[in-house]
């Protein structure tokens, strides 16, 4: 039997983390107090809220809680604090490279507009990266619930900052709402500017939503993508094209996509040859961070240390980390695997 090593010392990349959702619960309480915002009990208690988003009412409650938390980020110091603390938490979990997803539209009214907001986030990212040693880049994400024209505006903005820390373009919110092809022009702009296409798909909606992300948006990474396991031909397509699925096991269970961690088709995807990058999605609401996803893979799916190391390798290879960083981190994973457990 494989001896178990500390997954928090396993070097890894984190490719599916939302900006507001990365906040520490204690920080949310302090920012709410600072700005005089009254939080619902679901956000002010010591435990993560109970969520189930497989119906519209459940998703609306999740989104309302997320929006309330986001409303507590109101000035420059709040943004810098969130990014710095997130980088510290990533480092503690063994994350050496982070690609964090943000929709600047939500913060723009209080921070001077879209461009100043993105510039602030990028500056905060540079500052936090230097302080912690965690490499950090940004994906700009459009919102399915807003117009395709808004998405095109964000795509153009993202491309303008492609040489200053923006590496990708995403599409978030409930994939059951709207059609992927409505956003095809925005993704064409992003891909034309050298950004990776990483829309959400295959979580609340089924395999067809993953297929639409591939066919209509040119996706090279899929946010979630777990429902692809229901279609063997789609699994083969993802494996053949080496399209990464950013799988967030704890999130899948918390939102009711699966009833238990054991039901998340992590091993099905892994054994089909689909590249995976485990992610925490929104730790603020789901109560677990990146290392916990690796612990879940071990406990619920029997992943050995060698297999966990391979998951970490896949996360790093799927990132936009520079070549010298890739080589360094892959070497450190090999070293982790040959060291004796403490």
Phi and psi restraints in degrees (value plus and minus 20) as a CYANA .aco file:
   2 UNK   PHI     -85.3   -45.3
   2 UNK   PSI     108.7   148.7
   3 UNK   PHI     -94.1   -54.1
   3 UNK   PSI     121.5   161.5
   4 UNK   PHI    -110.9   -70.9
   4 UNK   PSI     106.6   146.6
   5 UNK   PHI    -118.9   -78.9
   5 UNK   PSI     147.0   187.0
   6 UNK   PHI     -95.6   -55.6
   6 UNK   PSI      94.1   134.1
   7 UNK   PHI     -88.1   -48.1
   7 UNK   PSI     -39.0     1.0
   8 UNK   PHI     -94.1   -54.1
   8 UNK   PSI     -36.6     3.4
   9 UNK   PHI    -116.6   -76.6
   9 UNK   PSI     -20.1    19.9
  10 UNK   PHI    -100.0   -60.0
  10 UNK   PSI      97.0   137.0
  11 UNK   PHI     -83.9   -43.9
  11 UNK   PSI     117.0   157.0
  12 UNK   PHI    -176.0  -136.0
  12 UNK   PSI     146.5   186.5
  13 UNK   PHI    -132.8   -92.8
  13 UNK   PSI     129.1   169.1
  14 UNK   PHI    -137.7   -97.7
  14 UNK   PSI      92.7   132.7
  15 UNK   PHI    -133.3   -93.3
  15 UNK   PSI     -20.0    20.0
  16 UNK   PHI    -156.9  -116.9
  16 UNK   PSI      66.4   106.4
  17 UNK   PHI    -162.9  -122.9
  17 UNK   PSI     105.2   145.2
  18 UNK   PHI    -109.0   -69.0
  18 UNK   PSI     129.5   169.5
  19 UNK   PHI     -78.7   -38.7
  19 UNK   PSI     -85.7   -45.7
  20 UNK   PHI     -81.4   -41.4
  20 UNK   PSI     -58.7   -18.7
  21 UNK   PHI     -85.9   -45.9
  21 UNK   PSI     -31.2     8.8
  22 UNK   PHI    -105.2   -65.2
  22 UNK   PSI     -25.6    14.4
  23 UNK   PHI     -86.1   -46.1
  23 UNK   PSI     124.8   164.8
  24 UNK   PHI     -91.9   -51.9
  24 UNK   PSI     120.4   160.4
  25 UNK   PHI     -76.3   -36.3
  25 UNK   PSI     -59.6   -19.6
  26 UNK   PHI     -84.6   -44.6
  26 UNK   PSI     -56.0   -16.0
  27 UNK   PHI     -86.6   -46.6
  27 UNK   PSI     -60.5   -20.5
  28 UNK   PHI     -77.8   -37.8
  28 UNK   PSI     -64.6   -24.6
  29 UNK   PHI     -81.9   -41.9
  29 UNK   PSI     -61.8   -21.8
  30 UNK   PHI     -88.6   -48.6
  30 UNK   PSI     -60.2   -20.2
  31 UNK   PHI     -89.4   -49.4
  31 UNK   PSI     -57.2   -17.2
  32 UNK   PHI     -82.2   -42.2
  32 UNK   PSI     -61.6   -21.6
  33 UNK   PHI     -85.9   -45.9
  33 UNK   PSI     -61.5   -21.5
  34 UNK   PHI     -78.2   -38.2
  34 UNK   PSI     -61.8   -21.8
  35 UNK   PHI    -120.2   -80.2
  35 UNK   PSI     -15.7    24.3
  36 UNK   PHI      48.0    88.0
  36 UNK   PSI      16.1    56.1
  37 UNK   PHI    -121.5   -81.5
  37 UNK   PSI     107.9   147.9
  38 UNK   PHI    -107.5   -67.5
  38 UNK   PSI     102.2   142.2
  39 UNK   PHI    -112.4   -72.4
  39 UNK   PSI     125.3   165.3
  40 UNK   PHI     -87.9   -47.9
  40 UNK   PSI     137.1   177.1
  41 UNK   PHI     -76.5   -36.5
  41 UNK   PSI     -52.0   -12.0
  42 UNK   PHI     -81.1   -41.1
  42 UNK   PSI     -45.1    -5.1
  43 UNK   PHI    -121.4   -81.4
  43 UNK   PSI     -36.2     3.8
  44 UNK   PHI    -121.4   -81.4
  44 UNK   PSI     -27.6    12.4
  45 UNK   PHI     -99.8   -59.8
  45 UNK   PSI     151.5   191.5
  46 UNK   PHI     -97.6   -57.6
  46 UNK   PSI     -32.2     7.8
  47 UNK   PHI    -135.5   -95.5
  47 UNK   PSI     130.4   170.4
  48 UNK   PHI     -81.7   -41.7
  48 UNK   PSI     129.3   169.3
  49 UNK   PHI     -85.9   -45.9
  49 UNK   PSI     132.3   172.3
  50 UNK   PHI    -102.4   -62.4
  50 UNK   PSI     102.4   142.4
  51 UNK   PHI    -148.3  -108.3
  51 UNK   PSI     128.9   168.9
  52 UNK   PHI    -174.2  -134.2
  52 UNK   PSI      90.8   130.8
  53 UNK   PHI    -130.8   -90.8
  53 UNK   PSI      -0.5    39.5
  54 UNK   PHI     -97.5   -57.5
  54 UNK   PSI     -28.7    11.3
  55 UNK   PHI    -140.4  -100.4
  55 UNK   PSI     146.1   186.1
  56 UNK   PHI     -83.2   -43.2
  56 UNK   PSI     -56.3   -16.3
  57 UNK   PHI     -83.2   -43.2
  57 UNK   PSI     -63.5   -23.5
  58 UNK   PHI     -84.6   -44.6
  58 UNK   PSI     -61.7   -21.7
  59 UNK   PHI     -85.4   -45.4
  59 UNK   PSI     -58.8   -18.8
  60 UNK   PHI     -80.6   -40.6
  60 UNK   PSI     -61.4   -21.4
  61 UNK   PHI     -84.3   -44.3
  61 UNK   PSI     -64.5   -24.5
  62 UNK   PHI     -78.3   -38.3
  62 UNK   PSI     -67.9   -27.9
  63 UNK   PHI     -85.2   -45.2
  63 UNK   PSI     -56.5   -16.5
  64 UNK   PHI     -85.1   -45.1
  64 UNK   PSI     -61.3   -21.3
  65 UNK   PHI     -84.2   -44.2
  65 UNK   PSI     -62.1   -22.1
  66 UNK   PHI     -83.0   -43.0
  66 UNK   PSI     -64.4   -24.4
  67 UNK   PHI     -83.6   -43.6
  67 UNK   PSI     -57.4   -17.4
  68 UNK   PHI     -83.9   -43.9
  68 UNK   PSI     -64.1   -24.1
  69 UNK   PHI     -82.0   -42.0
  69 UNK   PSI     -62.1   -22.1
  70 UNK   PHI     -82.5   -42.5
  70 UNK   PSI     -52.8   -12.8
  71 UNK   PHI     -87.0   -47.0
  71 UNK   PSI     -32.4     7.6
  72 UNK   PHI    -104.3   -64.3
  72 UNK   PSI     -28.1    11.9
  73 UNK   PHI    -115.1   -75.1
  73 UNK   PSI      77.4   117.4
  74 UNK   PHI    -141.3  -101.3
  74 UNK   PSI     -32.0     8.0
  75 UNK   PHI    -165.7  -125.7
  75 UNK   PSI     157.0   197.0
  76 UNK   PHI     -79.8   -39.8
  76 UNK   PSI     -61.6   -21.6
  77 UNK   PHI     -84.7   -44.7
  77 UNK   PSI     -53.3   -13.3
  78 UNK   PHI     -84.1   -44.1
  78 UNK   PSI     -64.7   -24.7
  79 UNK   PHI     -82.8   -42.8
  79 UNK   PSI     -66.7   -26.7
  80 UNK   PHI     -84.4   -44.4
  80 UNK   PSI     -58.4   -18.4
  81 UNK   PHI     -84.0   -44.0
  81 UNK   PSI     -67.1   -27.1
  82 UNK   PHI     -77.6   -37.6
  82 UNK   PSI     -67.8   -27.8
  83 UNK   PHI     -85.1   -45.1
  83 UNK   PSI     -62.5   -22.5
  84 UNK   PHI     -83.5   -43.5
  84 UNK   PSI     -66.0   -26.0
  85 UNK   PHI     -87.2   -47.2
  85 UNK   PSI     -56.7   -16.7
  86 UNK   PHI     -81.8   -41.8
  86 UNK   PSI     -63.7   -23.7
  87 UNK   PHI     -82.6   -42.6
  87 UNK   PSI     -59.1   -19.1
  88 UNK   PHI     -83.9   -43.9
  88 UNK   PSI     -62.1   -22.1
  89 UNK   PHI     -87.4   -47.4
  89 UNK   PSI     -56.6   -16.6
  90 UNK   PHI     -82.6   -42.6
  90 UNK   PSI     -66.0   -26.0
  91 UNK   PHI     -79.3   -39.3
  91 UNK   PSI     -62.5   -22.5
  92 UNK   PHI     -83.7   -43.7
  92 UNK   PSI     -47.3    -7.3
  93 UNK   PHI    -111.0   -71.0
  93 UNK   PSI     -17.6    22.4
  94 UNK   PHI      67.1   107.1
  94 UNK   PSI     -14.7    25.3
  95 UNK   PHI     -96.9   -56.9
  95 UNK   PSI     101.0   141.0
  96 UNK   PHI    -126.2   -86.2
  96 UNK   PSI     -28.9    11.1
  97 UNK   PHI    -166.6  -126.6
  97 UNK   PSI     106.7   146.7
  98 UNK   PHI    -145.6  -105.6
  98 UNK   PSI     112.0   152.0
  99 UNK   PHI    -138.4   -98.4
  99 UNK   PSI      79.9   119.9
 100 UNK   PHI    -115.7   -75.7
 100 UNK   PSI     122.3   162.3
 101 UNK   PHI    -123.9   -83.9
 101 UNK   PSI     111.2   151.2
 102 UNK   PHI    -161.2  -121.2
 102 UNK   PSI     120.7   160.7
 103 UNK   PHI    -126.8   -86.8
 103 UNK   PSI      81.4   121.4
 104 UNK   PHI     -85.1   -45.1
 104 UNK   PSI     -36.2     3.8
 105 UNK   PHI     -75.5   -35.5
 105 UNK   PSI     -59.6   -19.6
 106 UNK   PHI     -88.9   -48.9
 106 UNK   PSI     -47.5    -7.5
 107 UNK   PHI    -120.4   -80.4
 107 UNK   PSI     -36.6     3.4
 108 UNK   PHI     -76.1   -36.1
 108 UNK   PSI     -61.5   -21.5
 109 UNK   PHI     -78.2   -38.2
 109 UNK   PSI     -49.7    -9.7
 110 UNK   PHI    -117.9   -77.9
 110 UNK   PSI     -30.1     9.9
 111 UNK   PHI    -138.1   -98.1
 111 UNK   PSI      -4.6    35.4
 112 UNK   PHI      75.9   115.9
 112 UNK   PSI     -13.6    26.4
 113 UNK   PHI      98.0   138.0
 113 UNK   PSI     155.0   195.0
 114 UNK   PHI     -81.9   -41.9
 114 UNK   PSI     -70.6   -30.6
 115 UNK   PHI     -84.5   -44.5
 115 UNK   PSI     -69.4   -29.4
 116 UNK   PHI     -79.3   -39.3
 116 UNK   PSI     -54.9   -14.9
 117 UNK   PHI     -84.9   -44.9
 117 UNK   PSI     -68.4   -28.4
 118 UNK   PHI     -84.6   -44.6
 118 UNK   PSI     -59.3   -19.3
 119 UNK   PHI     -83.9   -43.9
 119 UNK   PSI     -57.8   -17.8
 120 UNK   PHI     -84.5   -44.5
 120 UNK   PSI     -66.1   -26.1
 121 UNK   PHI     -79.5   -39.5
 121 UNK   PSI     -65.1   -25.1
 122 UNK   PHI     -85.4   -45.4
 122 UNK   PSI     -58.1   -18.1
 123 UNK   PHI     -87.9   -47.9
 123 UNK   PSI     -60.3   -20.3
 124 UNK   PHI     -83.4   -43.4
 124 UNK   PSI     -57.6   -17.6
 125 UNK   PHI     -83.4   -43.4
 125 UNK   PSI     -65.2   -25.2
 126 UNK   PHI     -81.5   -41.5
 126 UNK   PSI     -62.7   -22.7
 127 UNK   PHI     -83.7   -43.7
 127 UNK   PSI     -66.2   -26.2
 128 UNK   PHI     -88.3   -48.3
 128 UNK   PSI     -57.3   -17.3
 129 UNK   PHI     -84.3   -44.3
 129 UNK   PSI     -62.9   -22.9
 130 UNK   PHI     -85.1   -45.1
 130 UNK   PSI     -55.5   -15.5
 131 UNK   PHI     -95.7   -55.7
 131 UNK   PSI     -50.8   -10.8
 132 UNK   PHI    -131.0   -91.0
 132 UNK   PSI     -38.8     1.2
 133 UNK   PHI      63.1   103.1
 133 UNK   PSI     -17.7    22.3
 134 UNK   PHI    -105.8   -65.8
 134 UNK   PSI     104.2   144.2
 135 UNK   PHI     -90.0   -50.0
 135 UNK   PSI     111.1   151.1
 136 UNK   PHI    -153.1  -113.1
 136 UNK   PSI     113.2   153.2
 137 UNK   PHI    -152.0  -112.0
 137 UNK   PSI     152.7   192.7
 138 UNK   PHI    -145.2  -105.2
 138 UNK   PSI     116.6   156.6
 139 UNK   PHI    -125.8   -85.8
 139 UNK   PSI     108.3   148.3
 140 UNK   PHI    -107.9   -67.9
 140 UNK   PSI     109.5   149.5
 141 UNK   PHI    -137.9   -97.9
 141 UNK   PSI     114.1   154.1
 142 UNK   PHI    -107.4   -67.4
 142 UNK   PSI     147.6   187.6
 143 UNK   PHI    -134.6   -94.6
 143 UNK   PSI     103.5   143.5
 144 UNK   PHI     -78.3   -38.3
 144 UNK   PSI     -44.7    -4.7
 145 UNK   PHI    -102.2   -62.2
 145 UNK   PSI     -25.6    14.4
 146 UNK   PHI    -129.8   -89.8
 146 UNK   PSI     157.6   197.6
 147 UNK   PHI     -97.0   -57.0
 147 UNK   PSI     131.3   171.3
 148 UNK   PHI     -77.7   -37.7
 148 UNK   PSI     -47.9    -7.9
 149 UNK   PHI     -85.8   -45.8
 149 UNK   PSI     -60.0   -20.0
 150 UNK   PHI     -81.6   -41.6
 150 UNK   PSI     -59.4   -19.4
 151 UNK   PHI     -83.8   -43.8
 151 UNK   PSI     -59.5   -19.5
 152 UNK   PHI     -85.3   -45.3
 152 UNK   PSI     -57.8   -17.8
 153 UNK   PHI     -80.9   -40.9
 153 UNK   PSI     -63.6   -23.6
 154 UNK   PHI     -87.0   -47.0
 154 UNK   PSI     -57.6   -17.6
 155 UNK   PHI     -83.2   -43.2
 155 UNK   PSI     -62.8   -22.8
 156 UNK   PHI     -83.7   -43.7
 156 UNK   PSI     -61.1   -21.1
 157 UNK   PHI     -82.3   -42.3
 157 UNK   PSI     -64.8   -24.8
 158 UNK   PHI     -79.6   -39.6
 158 UNK   PSI     -63.4   -23.4
 159 UNK   PHI     -83.5   -43.5
 159 UNK   PSI     -55.5   -15.5
 160 UNK   PHI     -80.9   -40.9
 160 UNK   PSI     -47.0    -7.0
 161 UNK   PHI    -131.0   -91.0
 161 UNK   PSI       3.5    43.5
 162 UNK   PHI     -85.3   -45.3
 162 UNK   PSI     -44.2    -4.2
 163 UNK   PHI    -119.6   -79.6
 163 UNK   PSI      -8.6    31.4
 164 UNK   PHI    -146.5  -106.5
 164 UNK   PSI      -3.2    36.8
 165 UNK   PHI     104.7   144.7
 165 UNK   PSI     -30.2     9.8
 166 UNK   PHI    -107.7   -67.7
 166 UNK   PSI     106.8   146.8
 167 UNK   PHI    -139.8   -99.8
 167 UNK   PSI     -29.3    10.7
 168 UNK   PHI    -178.1  -138.1
 168 UNK   PSI     151.5   191.5
 169 UNK   PHI    -153.1  -113.1
 169 UNK   PSI     111.7   151.7
 170 UNK   PHI    -143.9  -103.9
 170 UNK   PSI     158.1   198.1
 171 UNK   PHI    -164.2  -124.2
 171 UNK   PSI      92.7   132.7
 172 UNK   PHI    -132.1   -92.1
 172 UNK   PSI    -194.1  -154.1
 173 UNK   PHI      61.4   101.4
 173 UNK   PSI    -197.0  -157.0
 174 UNK   PHI     -85.2   -45.2
 174 UNK   PSI      92.2   132.2
 175 UNK   PHI     -90.8   -50.8
 175 UNK   PSI     -25.6    14.4
 176 UNK   PHI     -97.0   -57.0
 176 UNK   PSI     -32.7     7.3
 177 UNK   PHI    -124.6   -84.6
 177 UNK   PSI     105.8   145.8
 178 UNK   PHI      60.0   100.0
 178 UNK   PSI     148.8   188.8
 179 UNK   PHI    -128.4   -88.4
 179 UNK   PSI     120.4   160.4
 180 UNK   PHI     -77.8   -37.8
 180 UNK   PSI     -59.6   -19.6
 181 UNK   PHI     -85.0   -45.0
 181 UNK   PSI     -37.5     2.5
 182 UNK   PHI     -84.1   -44.1
 182 UNK   PSI     -40.0     0.0
 183 UNK   PHI    -129.2   -89.2
 183 UNK   PSI      -4.4    35.6
 184 UNK   PHI     -84.7   -44.7
 184 UNK   PSI     -55.5   -15.5
 185 UNK   PHI     -88.3   -48.3
 185 UNK   PSI     -58.0   -18.0
 186 UNK   PHI     -82.0   -42.0
 186 UNK   PSI     -63.5   -23.5
 187 UNK   PHI     -90.7   -50.7
 187 UNK   PSI     -51.4   -11.4
 188 UNK   PHI     -83.9   -43.9
 188 UNK   PSI     -60.5   -20.5
 189 UNK   PHI     -80.5   -40.5
 189 UNK   PSI     -67.1   -27.1
 190 UNK   PHI     -83.8   -43.8
 190 UNK   PSI     -67.5   -27.5
 191 UNK   PHI     -84.1   -44.1
 191 UNK   PSI     -58.9   -18.9
 192 UNK   PHI     -83.2   -43.2
 192 UNK   PSI     -45.2    -5.2
 193 UNK   PHI    -112.2   -72.2
 193 UNK   PSI     -10.4    29.6
 194 UNK   PHI      67.5   107.5
 194 UNK   PSI      -8.4    31.6
 195 UNK   PHI    -110.8   -70.8
 195 UNK   PSI     129.6   169.6
 196 UNK   PHI     -95.1   -55.1
 196 UNK   PSI     129.9   169.9
 197 UNK   PHI    -122.4   -82.4
 197 UNK   PSI      96.8   136.8
 198 UNK   PHI    -155.8  -115.8
 198 UNK   PSI      46.7    86.7
 199 UNK   PHI     -98.1   -58.1
 199 UNK   PSI     136.6   176.6
 200 UNK   PHI     -92.9   -52.9
 200 UNK   PSI     124.0   164.0
 201 UNK   PHI    -193.4  -153.4
 201 UNK   PSI     135.9   175.9
 202 UNK   PHI      49.5    89.5
 202 UNK   PSI      14.9    54.9
 203 UNK   PHI    -138.4   -98.4
 203 UNK   PSI     -97.5   -57.5
 204 UNK   PHI     -95.7   -55.7
 204 UNK   PSI     -46.2    -6.2
 205 UNK   PHI    -125.5   -85.5
 205 UNK   PSI     143.7   183.7
 206 UNK   PHI    -105.7   -65.7
 206 UNK   PSI    -182.5  -142.5
 207 UNK   PHI     -75.8   -35.8
 207 UNK   PSI     -52.5   -12.5
 208 UNK   PHI     -79.3   -39.3
 208 UNK   PSI     -52.1   -12.1
 209 UNK   PHI     -89.3   -49.3
 209 UNK   PSI     -52.0   -12.0
 210 UNK   PHI     -88.1   -48.1
 210 UNK   PSI     -65.3   -25.3
 211 UNK   PHI     -80.3   -40.3
 211 UNK   PSI     -59.4   -19.4
 212 UNK   PHI     -85.1   -45.1
 212 UNK   PSI     -57.3   -17.3
 213 UNK   PHI     -82.7   -42.7
 213 UNK   PSI     -57.9   -17.9
 214 UNK   PHI     -91.1   -51.1
 214 UNK   PSI     -68.7   -28.7
 215 UNK   PHI     -96.5   -56.5
 215 UNK   PSI     -59.9   -19.9
 216 UNK   PHI    -116.5   -76.5
 216 UNK   PSI     -46.7    -6.7
 217 UNK   PHI    -136.4   -96.4
 217 UNK   PSI     -24.1    15.9
 218 UNK   PHI      44.5    84.5
 218 UNK   PSI      16.5    56.5
 219 UNK   PHI     -83.2   -43.2
 219 UNK   PSI     115.9   155.9
 220 UNK   PHI    -128.8   -88.8
 220 UNK   PSI     -33.2     6.8
 221 UNK   PHI    -158.0  -118.0
 221 UNK   PSI     127.2   167.2
 222 UNK   PHI    -137.8   -97.8
 222 UNK   PSI     104.4   144.4
 223 UNK   PHI     -90.4   -50.4
 223 UNK   PSI      91.6   131.6
 224 UNK   PHI      64.5   104.5
 224 UNK   PSI    -117.5   -77.5
 225 UNK   PHI      59.5    99.5
 225 UNK   PSI     -17.1    22.9
 226 UNK   PHI     -83.4   -43.4
 226 UNK   PSI     -48.0    -8.0
 227 UNK   PHI     -91.6   -51.6
 227 UNK   PSI     -29.4    10.6
 228 UNK   PHI     -80.3   -40.3
 228 UNK   PSI     -43.1    -3.1
 229 UNK   PHI     -82.4   -42.4
 229 UNK   PSI     -36.8     3.2
 230 UNK   PHI    -100.9   -60.9
 230 UNK   PSI     -26.9    13.1
 231 UNK   PHI    -151.9  -111.9
 231 UNK   PSI      80.2   120.2
 232 UNK   PHI     -77.0   -37.0
 232 UNK   PSI     -56.3   -16.3
 233 UNK   PHI     -86.5   -46.5
 233 UNK   PSI     -58.6   -18.6
 234 UNK   PHI     -87.6   -47.6
 234 UNK   PSI     -59.7   -19.7
 235 UNK   PHI     -76.7   -36.7
 235 UNK   PSI     -65.5   -25.5
 236 UNK   PHI     -83.4   -43.4
 236 UNK   PSI     -58.4   -18.4
 237 UNK   PHI     -84.1   -44.1
 237 UNK   PSI     -63.7   -23.7
 238 UNK   PHI     -82.9   -42.9
 238 UNK   PSI     -61.6   -21.6
 239 UNK   PHI     -86.6   -46.6
 239 UNK   PSI     -64.5   -24.5
 240 UNK   PHI     -82.0   -42.0
 240 UNK   PSI     -60.3   -20.3
 241 UNK   PHI    -107.9   -67.9
 241 UNK   PSI     -25.8    14.2
 242 UNK   PHI      33.8    73.8
 242 UNK   PSI      28.1    68.1
 243 UNK   PHI    -106.6   -66.6
 243 UNK   PSI     102.5   142.5
 244 UNK   PHI     -99.5   -59.5
 244 UNK   PSI     116.3   156.3
 245 UNK   PHI    -122.5   -82.5
 245 UNK   PSI     104.3   144.3
 246 UNK   PHI    -108.5   -68.5
 246 UNK   PSI      70.1   110.1
 247 UNK   PHI    -108.6   -68.6
 247 UNK   PSI     111.3   151.3
 248 UNK   PHI    -142.1  -102.1
 248 UNK   PSI      62.7   102.7
 249 UNK   PHI     -77.7   -37.7
 249 UNK   PSI     -68.2   -28.2
 250 UNK   PHI     -83.7   -43.7
 250 UNK   PSI     -57.2   -17.2
 251 UNK   PHI     -83.6   -43.6
 251 UNK   PSI     -64.5   -24.5
 252 UNK   PHI     -77.0   -37.0
 252 UNK   PSI     -60.6   -20.6
 253 UNK   PHI     -94.8   -54.8
 253 UNK   PSI     -63.3   -23.3
 254 UNK   PHI     -80.9   -40.9
 254 UNK   PSI     -55.0   -15.0
 255 UNK   PHI    -108.2   -68.2
 255 UNK   PSI     -20.4    19.6
 256 UNK   PHI      64.3   104.3
 256 UNK   PSI      -9.7    30.3
 257 UNK   PHI     -84.4   -44.4
 257 UNK   PSI     -58.6   -18.6
 258 UNK   PHI    -150.0  -110.0
 258 UNK   PSI     130.8   170.8
 259 UNK   PHI    -101.6   -61.6
 259 UNK   PSI     -40.0     0.0
 260 UNK   PHI    -170.6  -130.6
 260 UNK   PSI     138.4   178.4
 261 UNK   PHI     -77.3   -37.3
 261 UNK   PSI     -53.7   -13.7
 262 UNK   PHI     -84.8   -44.8
 262 UNK   PSI     -43.9    -3.9
 263 UNK   PHI    -103.1   -63.1
 263 UNK   PSI     -36.6     3.4
 264 UNK   PHI     -83.4   -43.4
 264 UNK   PSI     105.0   145.0
 265 UNK   PHI     -99.8   -59.8
 265 UNK   PSI      28.8    68.8
 266 UNK   PHI     -82.9   -42.9
 266 UNK   PSI     -66.8   -26.8
 267 UNK   PHI     -90.9   -50.9
 267 UNK   PSI     -52.7   -12.7
 268 UNK   PHI     -79.4   -39.4
 268 UNK   PSI     -66.8   -26.8
 269 UNK   PHI     -84.7   -44.7
 269 UNK   PSI     -65.4   -25.4
 270 UNK   PHI     -80.8   -40.8
 270 UNK   PSI     -67.8   -27.8
 271 UNK   PHI     -94.5   -54.5
 271 UNK   PSI     -37.7     2.3
 272 UNK   PHI     -99.1   -59.1
 272 UNK   PSI     -28.6    11.4
 273 UNK   PHI      68.4   108.4
 273 UNK   PSI      -5.5    34.5
 274 UNK   PHI     -99.5   -59.5
 274 UNK   PSI     105.2   145.2
 275 UNK   PHI     -82.6   -42.6
 275 UNK   PSI     118.7   158.7
 276 UNK   PHI    -144.8  -104.8
 276 UNK   PSI     127.5   167.5
 277 UNK   PHI    -154.6  -114.6
 277 UNK   PSI      86.4   126.4
 278 UNK   PHI     -86.9   -46.9
 278 UNK   PSI     121.2   161.2
 279 UNK   PHI    -160.6  -120.6
 279 UNK   PSI     138.8   178.8
 280 UNK   PHI    -117.7   -77.7
 280 UNK   PSI     -32.7     7.3
 281 UNK   PHI      47.6    87.6
 281 UNK   PSI    -106.2   -66.2
 282 UNK   PHI    -157.7  -117.7
 282 UNK   PSI      61.8   101.8
 283 UNK   PHI     -76.2   -36.2
 283 UNK   PSI     -52.5   -12.5
 284 UNK   PHI     -75.9   -35.9
 284 UNK   PSI     -60.9   -20.9
 285 UNK   PHI    -115.8   -75.8
 285 UNK   PSI     -43.8    -3.8
 286 UNK   PHI    -124.0   -84.0
 286 UNK   PSI     -31.6     8.4
 287 UNK   PHI      58.0    98.0
 287 UNK   PSI      -6.1    33.9
 288 UNK   PHI    -165.6  -125.6
 288 UNK   PSI     127.1   167.1
 289 UNK   PHI    -128.0   -88.0
 289 UNK   PSI    -186.1  -146.1
 290 UNK   PHI     -82.6   -42.6
 290 UNK   PSI     -68.1   -28.1
 291 UNK   PHI     -80.2   -40.2
 291 UNK   PSI     -50.9   -10.9
 292 UNK   PHI     -82.4   -42.4
 292 UNK   PSI     -49.2    -9.2
 293 UNK   PHI     -88.9   -48.9
 293 UNK   PSI     -55.5   -15.5
 294 UNK   PHI     -90.8   -50.8
 294 UNK   PSI     -58.0   -18.0
 295 UNK   PHI     -83.0   -43.0
 295 UNK   PSI     -58.5   -18.5
 296 UNK   PHI     -84.9   -44.9
 296 UNK   PSI     -61.3   -21.3
 297 UNK   PHI     -80.6   -40.6
 297 UNK   PSI     -56.9   -16.9
 298 UNK   PHI     -90.6   -50.6
 298 UNK   PSI     -68.8   -28.8
 299 UNK   PHI     -95.9   -55.9
 299 UNK   PSI     -60.8   -20.8
 300 UNK   PHI    -112.5   -72.5
 300 UNK   PSI     -42.8    -2.8
 301 UNK   PHI    -145.0  -105.0
 301 UNK   PSI     -16.7    23.3
 302 UNK   PHI      48.6    88.6
 302 UNK   PSI       6.3    46.3
 303 UNK   PHI     -86.5   -46.5
 303 UNK   PSI     108.7   148.7
 304 UNK   PHI     -96.9   -56.9
 304 UNK   PSI     150.6   190.6
 305 UNK   PHI     -81.5   -41.5
 305 UNK   PSI     -56.4   -16.4
 306 UNK   PHI     -83.9   -43.9
 306 UNK   PSI     -58.2   -18.2
 307 UNK   PHI     -92.9   -52.9
 307 UNK   PSI     -56.4   -16.4
 308 UNK   PHI     -83.9   -43.9
 308 UNK   PSI     -58.5   -18.5
 309 UNK   PHI     -82.5   -42.5
 309 UNK   PSI     -58.3   -18.3
 310 UNK   PHI     -87.4   -47.4
 310 UNK   PSI     -58.4   -18.4
 311 UNK   PHI     -79.2   -39.2
 311 UNK   PSI     -63.0   -23.0
 312 UNK   PHI     -83.5   -43.5
 312 UNK   PSI     -61.8   -21.8
 313 UNK   PHI     -79.4   -39.4
 313 UNK   PSI     -64.1   -24.1
 314 UNK   PHI     -83.2   -43.2
 314 UNK   PSI     -57.9   -17.9
 315 UNK   PHI     -83.3   -43.3
 315 UNK   PSI     -59.6   -19.6
 316 UNK   PHI     -91.9   -51.9
 316 UNK   PSI     -64.0   -24.0
 317 UNK   PHI     -83.6   -43.6
 317 UNK   PSI     -48.4    -8.4
 318 UNK   PHI    -103.2   -63.2
 318 UNK   PSI     -26.7    13.3
 319 UNK   PHI    -105.1   -65.1
 319 UNK   PSI     156.7   196.7
 320 UNK   PHI    -122.4   -82.4
 320 UNK   PSI       4.4    44.4
 321 UNK   PHI     -83.5   -43.5
 321 UNK   PSI     123.1   163.1
 322 UNK   PHI     -78.9   -38.9
 322 UNK   PSI     138.0   178.0
 323 UNK   PHI     -76.8   -36.8
 323 UNK   PSI     -60.4   -20.4
 324 UNK   PHI     -88.3   -48.3
 324 UNK   PSI     -51.5   -11.5
 325 UNK   PHI     -90.6   -50.6
 325 UNK   PSI     -62.4   -22.4
 326 UNK   PHI     -75.2   -35.2
 326 UNK   PSI     -70.5   -30.5
 327 UNK   PHI     -81.9   -41.9
 327 UNK   PSI     -61.8   -21.8
 328 UNK   PHI     -83.4   -43.4
 328 UNK   PSI     -66.8   -26.8
 329 UNK   PHI     -89.7   -49.7
 329 UNK   PSI     -59.1   -19.1
 330 UNK   PHI     -82.6   -42.6
 330 UNK   PSI     -57.7   -17.7
 331 UNK   PHI     -85.5   -45.5
 331 UNK   PSI     -57.6   -17.6
 332 UNK   PHI     -90.5   -50.5
 332 UNK   PSI     -50.4   -10.4
 333 UNK   PHI     -85.7   -45.7
 333 UNK   PSI     -63.4   -23.4
 334 UNK   PHI     -79.4   -39.4
 334 UNK   PSI     -60.3   -20.3
 335 UNK   PHI     -86.1   -46.1
 335 UNK   PSI     -59.7   -19.7
 336 UNK   PHI     -79.0   -39.0
 336 UNK   PSI     -58.8   -18.8
 337 UNK   PHI     -93.9   -53.9
 337 UNK   PSI     -47.8    -7.8
 338 UNK   PHI    -113.6   -73.6
 338 UNK   PSI     -33.5     6.5
 339 UNK   PHI     -91.3   -51.3
 339 UNK   PSI     128.0   168.0
 340 UNK   PHI     -94.0   -54.0
 340 UNK   PSI     118.8   158.8
 341 UNK   PHI     -78.2   -38.2
 341 UNK   PSI     124.7   164.7
